[in-house]
Amino acid sequence: MQEKELYSKACVARSIKFVIDKAKDESVHLKDYENFSCNVATILARDKEVVAVRLIPYSNKCEVYIAKNSPWLKEDIAYIDKIKKYVKNLSKDAPIKLDKALEREDVRSLFEDVLNYCSDKLFTRFEKLINDIKKDIINNQQNYHIKSFMDFASINAENIDEVNGYVLSNICSIYYDKFKNSSAPKKFLRHIKKLGSYYAALIDITACACKDKYKLLFSNMNMHKLEPIVISQPIFSWENIVQKYIPDHTKYKEFKRRCLDDDFISKRLTEIYGNVNKLDNESIEQHIYLHAEMNLLTNIIDQKYKGRAFIAVSTRSCYLCELYIRFVNKKGYNIYISGAHKKLYSKWVLPKIKNTDLRNESLKDMIKQLDEVINEELVNHISIVMRSDSDGESVKSSTNPNIHKKGGNLIRARLAKLIPQTY
């Protein structure tokens, strides 16, 4: 029943609060082979897939573990085998100068295979960047950062529709490396970085495989694919969970009305529960899955390995993954990830580790963390009702985590009577 409670609360938490905080990158200094893992994760992720990679170095070989959030297809397996073959062949011939390696037929084939495999994601990122440039041209805004990139990439109004996405990925990689610390908007630089990430990853993988010090490591590389885990999980209704926090029926009805009036919350409720008119339905099941990095983490914990373990992820980890890693690190593990985007997803499975005591403790800790998220967001919503009633304000709803601060301790004292904070 505790697991059902966890997954039910994850659904409620996501419905009323999607983003917990600002995204952040991991600040840990990465070793060469850990950067190699990041680059492999980049070239293995297609479209909306999330891939996690962990490389374990030994004196004469390396073991690479790969997990993703969807089933492995035949083309995935063939593609991974090609990558392994290319890297092993390069390393066997190490040391090699990078410029010489880039002239090799097998390296050119690798680049072609990677760009074809990742073509959907590459095209999506290419379209976003080109649309930004087109808007600047059409509106004659002449933003300096756009003009700077267009000059660098030799793009103008006449040839913009002829720009090749594969070529532009290479240009973006060079441009980002040169201007990443410029005054250009961070969002624009992120577009550039993402589009250039494929070429940057390929160059870094090649350079790493060419080094003499990694000759034995990569020429004897083994790759292991972990099977994805998807389960069908019954959950309590939205009403059932929320009324545990707001037992007063009148106040619950007001909170529910405000949620349904909020377009963003209403949309998320529909995505999670199927129908906003059936938030009292006790027969709902969710198809949830073990996130890729949690799959690798389960492997680490089951082996009781408490040395440094870096997990590279093709995108930043979600909020629940971050919380779980924080929990196990407090238990003596030393796990790092690429970063966290602070978004809360409900389709998340708690790692089923062999240590039942640690699993039960982690289950209680995750429930406690979700209680805090839900309680805080209920404070935000109910504080708006109070301000609206007293000040005549017309506020539809809010996802601003700071809005309750204006009322100070007085509002918090009043709210303490409304919400049982210890639940």
C-alpha positions in Angstrom: 0.0 0.0 0.0 2.9 2.4 0.6 4.0 2.0 -3.0 0.5 2.8 -4.2 0.6 5.8 -1.9 4.0 6.9 -3.4 2.8 6.7 -7.0 -0.5 8.3 -6.2 1.2 11.3 -4.5 3.6 11.6 -7.5 0.5 12.0 -9.7 -1.0 14.6 -7.5 2.3 16.5 -7.1 2.8 16.6 -10.9 -0.7 17.8 -11.5 -0.4 20.8 -9.3 3.3 21.5 -9.5 5.3 20.6 -12.6 8.6 22.5 -12.1 10.1 22.5 -8.6 13.1 24.8 -9.2 15.6 26.1 -11.8 17.5 23.4 -13.8 21.1 22.8 -12.8 24.1 21.1 -14.2 26.3 18.8 -12.1 29.3 20.7 -10.9 31.6 17.7 -10.4 34.8 17.7 -12.5 34.6 14.8 -15.0 37.4 12.5 -16.0 38.1 11.8 -19.7 36.3 8.5 -19.7 33.3 10.0 -17.9 33.0 12.7 -20.6 33.2 9.8 -23.1 30.1 8.4 -21.3 28.3 11.7 -21.8 29.1 11.7 -25.5 27.9 8.2 -26.0 24.7 9.0 -24.2 24.2 12.0 -26.7 24.6 9.9 -29.8 22.4 7.1 -28.5 19.4 9.3 -27.8 16.8 9.6 -30.6 13.8 12.0 -30.6 12.3 11.9 -27.1 14.3 8.9 -25.8 16.4 9.2 -22.7 19.6 7.2 -22.5 21.9 6.7 -19.5 25.5 5.4 -19.7 28.0 4.2 -17.1 31.5 3.3 -18.0 33.6 1.2 -15.6 37.3 1.4 -16.3 39.7 -1.4 -15.6 43.5 -1.7 -16.2 43.0 -3.6 -19.5 39.4 -3.1 -20.5 36.2 -1.2 -19.8 32.6 -2.2 -19.3 29.9 0.1 -20.6 26.4 -0.3 -19.2 23.5 1.4 -21.2 19.9 1.8 -20.2 17.0 3.7 -21.9 13.4 4.5 -21.2 12.0 2.4 -24.0 12.5 -1.1 -25.5 15.6 -1.9 -27.5 14.9 -2.3 -31.2 16.9 -4.3 -33.7 18.3 -1.1 -35.2 19.4 0.1 -31.8 21.3 -3.1 -31.2 22.9 -3.0 -34.7 23.8 0.7 -34.1 25.4 0.1 -30.7 27.5 -2.8 -32.3 28.7 -0.4 -34.9 29.8 2.2 -32.4 31.6 -0.5 -30.4 33.4 -1.7 -33.5 34.5 1.8 -34.6 35.9 2.7 -31.2 37.7 -0.6 -30.7 39.3 -0.4 -34.2 40.5 3.2 -33.5 41.9 2.3 -30.1 43.8 -0.8 -31.5 45.6 1.6 -33.8 46.3 4.2 -31.1 48.1 6.5 -30.7 46.6 8.4 -33.7 46.5 12.1 -34.4 43.0 13.4 -34.5 43.3 15.0 -38.0 44.5 11.7 -39.4 41.7 9.7 -37.7 39.1 12.0 -39.2 40.3 11.0 -42.6 39.7 7.3 -42.0 36.9 5.6 -43.8 35.5 3.9 -40.7 35.4 7.3 -38.9 33.5 8.9 -41.7 31.1 6.0 -41.7 30.6 6.4 -38.0 29.7 10.1 -38.4 27.2 9.2 -41.1 25.6 6.5 -39.1 25.3 8.7 -36.0 23.7 11.6 -38.0 21.2 9.2 -39.7 20.3 7.5 -36.4 19.8 10.9 -34.6 18.2 12.6 -37.6 14.8 13.2 -36.1 16.2 14.9 -33.0 18.8 16.8 -35.1 16.0 18.1 -37.4 13.9 19.3 -34.5 16.7 21.3 -33.1 17.7 22.5 -36.5 14.2 23.8 -37.1 14.1 25.7 -33.8 17.3 27.5 -34.6 16.4 28.4 -38.2 12.9 29.6 -37.0 14.6 32.0 -34.5 16.8 33.3 -37.4 13.9 33.7 -39.7 11.9 35.6 -37.1 14.8 38.0 -36.7 15.0 38.5 -40.5 11.3 38.9 -41.1 10.9 41.4 -38.2 14.1 43.2 -39.1 15.1 43.0 -35.4 18.8 42.7 -36.2 19.7 41.2 -32.8 23.4 41.2 -32.5 23.7 37.6 -31.4 21.7 36.4 -34.4 23.7 38.6 -36.8 26.9 37.3 -35.3 25.9 33.7 -35.8 24.6 34.3 -39.3 27.9 35.9 -40.3 29.8 33.0 -38.7 27.7 30.4 -40.5 27.5 32.4 -43.8 23.6 32.5 -43.6 21.6 35.2 -45.1 18.0 35.8 -46.2 18.6 34.4 -49.7 20.2 31.1 -48.7 18.5 30.3 -45.3 16.2 27.7 -46.8 19.2 25.9 -48.3 21.1 25.5 -45.1 22.0 21.8 -44.4 21.3 20.6 -40.8 24.2 18.2 -40.8 26.6 20.9 -41.8 25.1 23.4 -39.4 25.7 20.9 -36.5 29.4 21.2 -37.2 29.3 25.0 -37.4 27.2 25.2 -34.2 29.8 23.0 -32.4 32.6 25.4 -33.4 30.6 28.5 -32.7 29.5 27.4 -29.2 33.0 26.5 -28.2 34.2 30.0 -29.3 31.3 32.2 -28.0 29.8 30.2 -25.1 30.9 32.9 -22.7 29.6 35.8 -24.8 26.7 38.1 -23.8 24.3 36.3 -26.2 21.0 35.1 -24.5 21.4 31.8 -22.7 18.4 30.3 -24.5 19.9 31.1 -27.9 23.3 29.6 -26.8 21.4 26.4 -25.6 19.9 26.0 -29.1 23.4 26.3 -30.6 24.9 23.9 -28.1 22.2 21.3 -28.6 22.4 21.4 -32.4 26.2 21.2 -32.2 26.3 18.5 -29.6 26.3 15.7 -32.1 29.4 16.8 -33.9 31.1 17.8 -30.6 30.3 14.3 -29.2 31.7 12.5 -32.3 34.9 14.6 -32.2 35.4 13.9 -28.5 34.7 10.2 -28.8 37.2 10.0 -31.7 39.8 12.0 -29.8 39.5 9.9 -26.7 39.7 6.6 -28.6 42.9 7.9 -30.4 44.8 8.4 -27.1 47.5 5.9 -26.3 46.6 5.9 -22.5 43.2 4.5 -23.4 44.4 1.9 -25.9 43.7 -1.1 -23.7 40.6 0.5 -22.2 38.7 1.0 -25.4 40.2 -1.7 -27.6 38.8 -4.2 -25.2 35.4 -2.5 -24.6 32.3 -4.5 -23.8 28.8 -2.9 -23.9 25.8 -4.2 -21.9 22.2 -3.2 -22.5 20.0 -3.2 -19.5 16.4 -4.1 -20.2 13.8 -1.4 -19.5 11.2 -2.0 -16.7 7.6 -0.9 -17.2 4.8 -1.8 -14.8 1.1 -1.2 -14.6 0.4 0.5 -11.2 -3.0 1.1 -9.6 -3.2 4.5 -7.9 -5.6 6.2 -5.5 -7.9 8.9 -7.0 -6.8 12.5 -7.0 -9.7 13.3 -4.6 -8.6 10.6 -2.2 -5.1 12.0 -1.9 -5.9 15.7 -1.9 -8.5 15.3 0.8 -5.9 13.8 3.1 -4.2 17.3 3.0 -7.5 19.3 2.9 -10.0 17.4 5.0 -12.5 20.3 5.1 -14.9 19.4 2.2 -15.8 23.0 1.4 -12.1 24.0 1.2 -11.3 20.9 -0.9 -14.1 21.9 -3.4 -12.7 25.4 -3.7 -9.2 24.1 -4.3 -10.5 21.6 -6.9 -12.4 24.4 -8.7 -9.3 26.6 -8.8 -7.3 23.7 -10.3 -9.9 23.0 -13.0 -10.0 26.7 -13.8 -6.2 26.7 -14.4 -5.6 25.7 -18.0 -2.1 24.2 -17.2 -3.2 22.2 -14.2 -6.4 21.1 -16.0 -4.3 19.8 -18.9 -2.0 17.9 -16.6 -5.0 16.4 -14.7 -6.4 15.1 -18.0 -3.0 13.7 -19.0 -2.7 11.8 -15.7 -6.3 10.8 -14.8 -7.9 10.7 -18.3 -11.0 12.8 -17.4 -11.2 15.8 -15.1 -14.8 14.8 -14.3 -13.6 11.6 -12.7 -11.0 12.7 -10.2 -12.7 10.5 -7.7 -12.1 7.3 -9.8 -10.5 4.6 -7.6 -10.0 2.2 -10.6 -7.1 4.0 -12.4 -3.9 2.3 -13.4 -0.8 4.1 -14.6 1.8 2.6 -16.9 5.0 3.8 -15.3 8.7 3.0 -16.0 12.1 2.9 -14.3 14.0 5.9 -15.6 17.2 5.0 -17.4 19.6 6.4 -14.7 17.6 4.6 -12.0 18.1 1.3 -13.9 21.9 1.8 -13.8 21.7 3.0 -10.2 19.9 -0.2 -9.2 22.8 -2.2 -10.7 25.3 -0.1 -8.6 23.5 -0.5 -5.3 22.8 -4.3 -5.8 26.6 -4.7 -6.3 27.1 -2.7 -3.1 29.7 -0.5 -4.9 30.3 2.7 -2.9 33.2 4.1 -4.9 32.7 7.0 -7.3 30.1 6.2 -9.9 29.2 8.6 -12.6 26.0 8.1 -14.7 25.8 10.1 -17.9 22.3 10.9 -19.0 21.3 12.3 -22.5 19.1 14.9 -20.8 19.1 16.3 -17.2 17.5 14.0 -14.6 14.0 14.6 -13.3 13.3 15.8 -9.7 12.4 12.3 -8.3 15.6 10.8 -9.7 17.6 13.6 -8.1 15.8 13.0 -4.8 16.5 9.3 -4.9 20.2 9.8 -5.7 20.4 12.3 -2.9 18.9 9.7 -0.5 21.3 6.9 -1.4 24.3 9.2 -1.3 23.4 9.9 2.3 23.6 6.1 2.8 27.3 6.0 1.8 27.1 5.8 -2.0 28.9 8.2 -4.2 26.8 8.6 -7.3 26.9 11.6 -9.7 24.7 12.5 -12.7 24.9 15.0 -15.6 22.5 17.4 -14.0 18.8 17.9 -13.0 16.0 19.7 -14.7 13.8 19.9 -11.6 10.7 18.7 -13.4 8.4 16.4 -11.6 7.1 13.3 -13.5 4.5 10.9 -12.3 5.5 8.0 -14.6 8.4 7.1 -12.3 9.2 3.8 -10.7 11.1 3.4 -7.4 14.2 1.2 -8.0 13.6 -2.3 -6.8 16.9 -2.9 -5.1 17.8 -6.2 -3.4 18.4 -4.6 0.0 14.8 -4.6 1.3 15.5 -2.4 4.3 17.1 0.3 2.2 14.3 0.0 -0.3 11.6 0.5 2.5 13.5 3.4 3.9 13.8 5.0 0.5 10.1 4.5 -0.1 9.3 6.4 3.2 11.8 9.1 2.3 10.3 9.7 -1.2 6.8 9.8 0.3 8.0 12.4 2.8 9.6 14.5 0.0 6.3 14.4 -2.0 4.3 15.4 1.1 6.5 18.5 1.3 6.0 19.4 -2.3 2.2 19.0 -2.1 1.9 20.8 1.1 4.0 23.7 -0.2 1.9 24.0 -3.3 -1.3 23.8 -1.4 0.0 26.7 0.7 0.6 28.7 -2.5 -2.9 28.1 -3.9 -4.8 28.7 -0.6 -2.8 31.8 0.1 -4.2 33.2 -3.2 -7.8 32.5 -2.0 -7.1 34.4 1.2 -5.6 37.4 -0.6 -8.4 37.4 -3.1 -11.0 37.3 -0.3 -9.4 40.1 1.7 -8.0 42.4 -0.9 -10.5 41.9 -3.7 -7.8 40.6 -6.0 -8.7 38.7 -9.1 -6.1 36.0 -9.4 -6.9 32.9 -11.5 -4.2 30.7 -10.0 -0.5 30.5 -9.4 2.5 28.3 -9.8 4.8 31.0 -8.4 6.7 29.4 -5.4 7.4 32.8 -3.8 3.9 34.2 -3.8 3.1 33.0 -0.2 6.1 34.9 1.2 4.2 38.2 0.9 1.8 37.2 3.7 4.6 36.3 6.0 4.1 34.3 9.2 0.5 35.4 9.6 -0.7 33.5 6.6 1.4 30.5 7.5 -0.1 30.4 10.9 -3.6 30.5 9.5 -2.7 27.8 6.9 -1.4 25.5 9.6 -4.9 25.2 10.8 -6.2 24.2 7.4 -3.6 21.7 6.3 -2.3 18.8 8.5 1.4 19.4 7.7 2.5 16.1 9.4 0.7 13.9 6.9 
